[in-house]
Amino acid sequence: MKKYICTVMLVLMSIGFTHAQRMLPKQKGIEIGAGILSGKESFQEYYLKIGMTVNGKNGNYELWVFEYTHEYYKYRDIDIPLETYTAEGGYSFYLLGDTRRNIALNAGVTAVAGYETVNRGKVILYDGAKIRSEEGFIYGGGVHLSLETYLSDRFVFLVQGRAKILWGTSLEQFRPSAGLGLRYNL
């Protein structure tokens, strides 16, 4: 009987000292996210993204993202849609967190390139007015601040604040946003 009690005690004690390894170098992850654009009045102005991460050393990682952004601009009594399709590539740096990587604060820098369309390509409005904003290719850079916490050994919950500066657009160049995401580490 003593043998069984000692075995159970050793197993219970060892459970507290073992944990899964997180943020292993070269480990890949799939990330999805959604959020709202800052300074906008409604939740109809949003972004959706899907991306891939590749872990580096010390909690840093590469980030590759495809994103769709949908927003509106007011003209008299109608809303003119602006849609942006972008690809981002960059690096996220570990700033601080606990030693087991249960929670971490990361800051990232990305390069952005994509395409922007205004009113789905229609330049003449219902009243004969002409849209002067042009659609076309855009490029720029972005920064983000991300609070990441592990829900399990594979799932990571993200809260992000982001900002992009875009050139090649005839609309707003500075575009801040905030959102939530979920990453699955492969």
Contacts in CASP RR format, 6 or more apart in sequence:
PFRMAT RR
TARGET T0000
AUTHOR 0000-0000-0000
METHOD contacts of the structure
MODEL  1
MKKYICTVMLVLMSIGFTHAQRMLPKQKGIEIGAGILSGKESFQEYYLKI
GMTVNGKNGNYELWVFEYTHEYYKYRDIDIPLETYTAEGGYSFYLLGDTR
RNIALNAGVTAVAGYETVNRGKVILYDGAKIRSEEGFIYGGGVHLSLETY
LSDRFVFLVQGRAKILWGTSLEQFRPSAGLGLRYNL
19 100 0 8 1.000
20 153 0 8 1.000
22 100 0 8 1.000
22 101 0 8 1.000
22 150 0 8 1.000
22 153 0 8 1.000
22 185 0 8 1.000
23 55 0 8 1.000
23 56 0 8 1.000
23 59 0 8 1.000
23 61 0 8 1.000
23 101 0 8 1.000
24 55 0 8 1.000
25 55 0 8 1.000
25 56 0 8 1.000
25 57 0 8 1.000
26 54 0 8 1.000
26 55 0 8 1.000
26 56 0 8 1.000
27 54 0 8 1.000
27 55 0 8 1.000
27 185 0 8 1.000
27 186 0 8 1.000
28 52 0 8 1.000
28 53 0 8 1.000
28 54 0 8 1.000
28 55 0 8 1.000
28 185 0 8 1.000
28 186 0 8 1.000
29 52 0 8 1.000
29 53 0 8 1.000
29 54 0 8 1.000
29 183 0 8 1.000
29 184 0 8 1.000
29 185 0 8 1.000
29 186 0 8 1.000
30 50 0 8 1.000
30 51 0 8 1.000
30 52 0 8 1.000
30 183 0 8 1.000
30 184 0 8 1.000
30 186 0 8 1.000
31 49 0 8 1.000
31 50 0 8 1.000
31 51 0 8 1.000
31 52 0 8 1.000
31 53 0 8 1.000
31 63 0 8 1.000
31 65 0 8 1.000
31 158 0 8 1.000
31 181 0 8 1.000
31 182 0 8 1.000
31 183 0 8 1.000
31 184 0 8 1.000
32 49 0 8 1.000
32 50 0 8 1.000
32 51 0 8 1.000
32 181 0 8 1.000
32 182 0 8 1.000
33 48 0 8 1.000
33 49 0 8 1.000
33 50 0 8 1.000
33 158 0 8 1.000
33 179 0 8 1.000
33 180 0 8 1.000
33 181 0 8 1.000
33 182 0 8 1.000
34 46 0 8 1.000
34 47 0 8 1.000
34 48 0 8 1.000
34 49 0 8 1.000
34 179 0 8 1.000
34 180 0 8 1.000
34 181 0 8 1.000
35 46 0 8 1.000
35 47 0 8 1.000
35 48 0 8 1.000
35 177 0 8 1.000
35 178 0 8 1.000
35 179 0 8 1.000
35 180 0 8 1.000
36 43 0 8 1.000
36 45 0 8 1.000
36 46 0 8 1.000
36 47 0 8 1.000
36 177 0 8 1.000
36 178 0 8 1.000
36 179 0 8 1.000
37 45 0 8 1.000
37 46 0 8 1.000
37 47 0 8 1.000
37 69 0 8 1.000
37 71 0 8 1.000
37 175 0 8 1.000
37 176 0 8 1.000
37 177 0 8 1.000
38 176 0 8 1.000
38 177 0 8 1.000
38 178 0 8 1.000
39 176 0 8 1.000
40 71 0 8 1.000
42 72 0 8 1.000
44 70 0 8 1.000
44 72 0 8 1.000
45 70 0 8 1.000
45 71 0 8 1.000
45 72 0 8 1.000
46 69 0 8 1.000
46 70 0 8 1.000
46 71 0 8 1.000
47 67 0 8 1.000
47 68 0 8 1.000
47 69 0 8 1.000
47 70 0 8 1.000
47 177 0 8 1.000
48 67 0 8 1.000
48 68 0 8 1.000
49 65 0 8 1.000
49 66 0 8 1.000
49 67 0 8 1.000
49 68 0 8 1.000
50 65 0 8 1.000
50 66 0 8 1.000
51 63 0 8 1.000
51 64 0 8 1.000
51 65 0 8 1.000
51 66 0 8 1.000
52 63 0 8 1.000
52 64 0 8 1.000
52 65 0 8 1.000
53 61 0 8 1.000
53 62 0 8 1.000
53 63 0 8 1.000
53 64 0 8 1.000
53 92 0 8 1.000
53 183 0 8 1.000
54 61 0 8 1.000
54 62 0 8 1.000
54 64 0 8 1.000
55 61 0 8 1.000
56 62 0 8 1.000
58 94 0 8 1.000
59 94 0 8 1.000
59 101 0 8 1.000
59 104 0 8 1.000
59 106 0 8 1.000
60 91 0 8 1.000
60 92 0 8 1.000
60 93 0 8 1.000
60 94 0 8 1.000
60 106 0 8 1.000
61 91 0 8 1.000
61 92 0 8 1.000
61 106 0 8 1.000
62 89 0 8 1.000
62 90 0 8 1.000
62 91 0 8 1.000
62 92 0 8 1.000
63 88 0 8 1.000
63 89 0 8 1.000
63 90 0 8 1.000
63 91 0 8 1.000
63 92 0 8 1.000
63 108 0 8 1.000
63 110 0 8 1.000
64 87 0 8 1.000
64 88 0 8 1.000
64 89 0 8 1.000
64 90 0 8 1.000
65 87 0 8 1.000
65 88 0 8 1.000
65 89 0 8 1.000
65 110 0 8 1.000
66 85 0 8 1.000
66 86 0 8 1.000
66 87 0 8 1.000
66 88 0 8 1.000
67 84 0 8 1.000
67 85 0 8 1.000
67 86 0 8 1.000
67 87 0 8 1.000
67 88 0 8 1.000
68 83 0 8 1.000
68 84 0 8 1.000
68 85 0 8 1.000
69 82 0 8 1.000
69 83 0 8 1.000
69 84 0 8 1.000
69 86 0 8 1.000
69 175 0 8 1.000
70 81 0 8 1.000
70 82 0 8 1.000
70 83 0 8 1.000
71 81 0 8 1.000
71 82 0 8 1.000
72 79 0 8 1.000
72 80 0 8 1.000
72 81 0 8 1.000
72 82 0 8 1.000
73 79 0 8 1.000
73 80 0 8 1.000
73 82 0 8 1.000
73 171 0 8 1.000
74 80 0 8 1.000
75 125 0 8 1.000
75 129 0 8 1.000
76 127 0 8 1.000
78 125 0 8 1.000
78 126 0 8 1.000
80 118 0 8 1.000
80 119 0 8 1.000
80 125 0 8 1.000
80 131 0 8 1.000
81 118 0 8 1.000
81 119 0 8 1.000
81 120 0 8 1.000
82 116 0 8 1.000
82 117 0 8 1.000
82 118 0 8 1.000
82 119 0 8 1.000
82 171 0 8 1.000
83 116 0 8 1.000
83 117 0 8 1.000
83 120 0 8 1.000
84 114 0 8 1.000
84 115 0 8 1.000
84 116 0 8 1.000
84 117 0 8 1.000
84 138 0 8 1.000
85 114 0 8 1.000
85 115 0 8 1.000
85 116 0 8 1.000
86 112 0 8 1.000
86 113 0 8 1.000
86 114 0 8 1.000
86 115 0 8 1.000
86 138 0 8 1.000
87 112 0 8 1.000
87 113 0 8 1.000
87 114 0 8 1.000
88 110 0 8 1.000
88 111 0 8 1.000
88 112 0 8 1.000
88 142 0 8 1.000
89 110 0 8 1.000
89 111 0 8 1.000
89 112 0 8 1.000
90 108 0 8 1.000
90 109 0 8 1.000
90 110 0 8 1.000
90 111 0 8 1.000
91 108 0 8 1.000
91 109 0 8 1.000
91 110 0 8 1.000
92 106 0 8 1.000
92 107 0 8 1.000
92 108 0 8 1.000
92 144 0 8 1.000
92 146 0 8 1.000
93 106 0 8 1.000
93 107 0 8 1.000
93 108 0 8 1.000
94 104 0 8 1.000
94 105 0 8 1.000
94 106 0 8 1.000
95 104 0 8 1.000
95 105 0 8 1.000
95 106 0 8 1.000
95 107 0 8 1.000
96 104 0 8 1.000
96 105 0 8 1.000
97 103 0 8 1.000
97 104 0 8 1.000
97 105 0 8 1.000
98 104 0 8 1.000
101 150 0 8 1.000
102 149 0 8 1.000
102 150 0 8 1.000
103 147 0 8 1.000
103 148 0 8 1.000
103 149 0 8 1.000
103 150 0 8 1.000
104 147 0 8 1.000
104 148 0 8 1.000
104 149 0 8 1.000
105 145 0 8 1.000
105 146 0 8 1.000
105 147 0 8 1.000
105 148 0 8 1.000
106 145 0 8 1.000
106 146 0 8 1.000
106 148 0 8 1.000
107 143 0 8 1.000
107 144 0 8 1.000
107 145 0 8 1.000
107 146 0 8 1.000
108 143 0 8 1.000
108 144 0 8 1.000
108 145 0 8 1.000
108 146 0 8 1.000
109 141 0 8 1.000
109 142 0 8 1.000
109 143 0 8 1.000
110 141 0 8 1.000
110 142 0 8 1.000
110 143 0 8 1.000
110 144 0 8 1.000
111 139 0 8 1.000
111 140 0 8 1.000
111 141 0 8 1.000
111 142 0 8 1.000
112 138 0 8 1.000
112 139 0 8 1.000
112 140 0 8 1.000
112 141 0 8 1.000
112 142 0 8 1.000
112 164 0 8 1.000
112 166 0 8 1.000
113 137 0 8 1.000
113 138 0 8 1.000
113 139 0 8 1.000
113 140 0 8 1.000
114 137 0 8 1.000
114 138 0 8 1.000
114 139 0 8 1.000
115 135 0 8 1.000
115 136 0 8 1.000
115 137 0 8 1.000
115 138 0 8 1.000
116 135 0 8 1.000
116 136 0 8 1.000
116 137 0 8 1.000
116 138 0 8 1.000
116 166 0 8 1.000
116 169 0 8 1.000
116 171 0 8 1.000
117 135 0 8 1.000
117 136 0 8 1.000
118 131 0 8 1.000
118 133 0 8 1.000
118 134 0 8 1.000
118 135 0 8 1.000
118 171 0 8 1.000
119 125 0 8 1.000
119 131 0 8 1.000
121 135 0 8 1.000
122 131 0 8 1.000
123 130 0 8 1.000
123 131 0 8 1.000
124 130 0 8 1.000
124 131 0 8 1.000
125 131 0 8 1.000
132 170 0 8 1.000
133 170 0 8 1.000
133 171 0 8 1.000
134 170 0 8 1.000
136 168 0 8 1.000
137 168 0 8 1.000
138 166 0 8 1.000
138 167 0 8 1.000
138 168 0 8 1.000
138 169 0 8 1.000
139 166 0 8 1.000
139 167 0 8 1.000
139 168 0 8 1.000
140 164 0 8 1.000
140 165 0 8 1.000
140 166 0 8 1.000
140 167 0 8 1.000
141 164 0 8 1.000
141 165 0 8 1.000
141 166 0 8 1.000
142 162 0 8 1.000
142 163 0 8 1.000
142 164 0 8 1.000
142 165 0 8 1.000
143 162 0 8 1.000
143 163 0 8 1.000
144 160 0 8 1.000
144 161 0 8 1.000
144 162 0 8 1.000
144 163 0 8 1.000
145 160 0 8 1.000
145 161 0 8 1.000
145 162 0 8 1.000
146 158 0 8 1.000
146 159 0 8 1.000
146 160 0 8 1.000
146 161 0 8 1.000
147 158 0 8 1.000
147 159 0 8 1.000
147 160 0 8 1.000
148 156 0 8 1.000
148 157 0 8 1.000
148 158 0 8 1.000
148 183 0 8 1.000
149 156 0 8 1.000
149 157 0 8 1.000
150 156 0 8 1.000
150 157 0 8 1.000
151 157 0 8 1.000
153 185 0 8 1.000
154 184 0 8 1.000
154 185 0 8 1.000
155 182 0 8 1.000
155 183 0 8 1.000
155 184 0 8 1.000
155 185 0 8 1.000
156 182 0 8 1.000
156 183 0 8 1.000
156 184 0 8 1.000
156 185 0 8 1.000
157 180 0 8 1.000
157 181 0 8 1.000
157 182 0 8 1.000
158 180 0 8 1.000
158 181 0 8 1.000
158 182 0 8 1.000
158 183 0 8 1.000
159 179 0 8 1.000
159 180 0 8 1.000
159 181 0 8 1.000
160 178 0 8 1.000
160 179 0 8 1.000
160 180 0 8 1.000
160 181 0 8 1.000
161 176 0 8 1.000
161 177 0 8 1.000
161 178 0 8 1.000
161 179 0 8 1.000
162 176 0 8 1.000
162 177 0 8 1.000
162 178 0 8 1.000
162 179 0 8 1.000
163 174 0 8 1.000
163 175 0 8 1.000
163 176 0 8 1.000
163 177 0 8 1.000
164 174 0 8 1.000
164 175 0 8 1.000
164 176 0 8 1.000
164 177 0 8 1.000
165 173 0 8 1.000
165 174 0 8 1.000
165 175 0 8 1.000
166 173 0 8 1.000
166 175 0 8 1.000
167 173 0 8 1.000
END
